[in-house]
């Protein structure tokens, strides 16, 4: 109980000092991915259009490290940890991933319960189901201390959805 209170107090101080986390930080223990909703949202299993397998290894690499999807697709990422170290697959903006990696250096045993993250024990498999709602690039990384800095990162390229015949594309100004 005492360590939980201490953890909450430390997270509250970090929240106040950096403004990096949402107001849910203290109640959930950890929150991130502010910019993630700009390119997507948690997907629904029944709406998965494709499954993409990704391997995580102790070489601090994802295979594949580049993935292409189409706007509107709901993807099931099946992430397998073939290494002997714990790894994670974390979808996010470059800015959020870098900030989260710094926090993980201070709290390496932090647990995650977010729809854009799969923390996977050695020899195990996890999954993230994500719907990509807008075109653009979104990154993924392992944020365990040292892994991100060693280059354990990748990118999802989301191509714009094709317009149906006769549909007019709205241009934002």
Steps between C-alpha positions, in 0.01 A plus 500: 500500500781737595683438171177555303448837667863590436463399133184709462672798661800470268275468194299803614822703526608389154156583364508846651861565398484383141138522399571182302218288634123528505285550806452122508866444589462469874182291493635256239861504620629596158361656187644610170430516133353851481570535131402144416135593446604727215561192284274240647316340785476163672355250256220249541597135446193430287607778259859382442578522129851356519748341741866604498757287685793683656800336665679666792857383563787565739691654206276801587318478169147445378445282193352649294584852613296666223130428448258643246126524564210688347296766672192339654660157547477325835821305552574222747871518582614163633831567672723209594793537736767258376758641740595431860419855616157657548400721206203715408324622189383856561322702228539876536626827365877552500458772764294280733724197455813703585334649809374160615845343446649758738238420768562128456868557585386624841226237546614189308249267666201716405202294386295599196131454439448708188338393172802616296754292697584131532763412762622151421704259713778297338362221281147641515267673256280808543274705280385852429187566295503847350282688251693751290257785439726755330782492250853570618779327688486357849789339682538197719777423745612297797539739791667277757817676618772486237286339231371823341848656511644186335265554205208270579255704294284473193242687300150449362434691178128567463401579142193709427182312429398489138186694417195315376388585149333843496610587857651844547805540721476780756810716518578654839649849488 
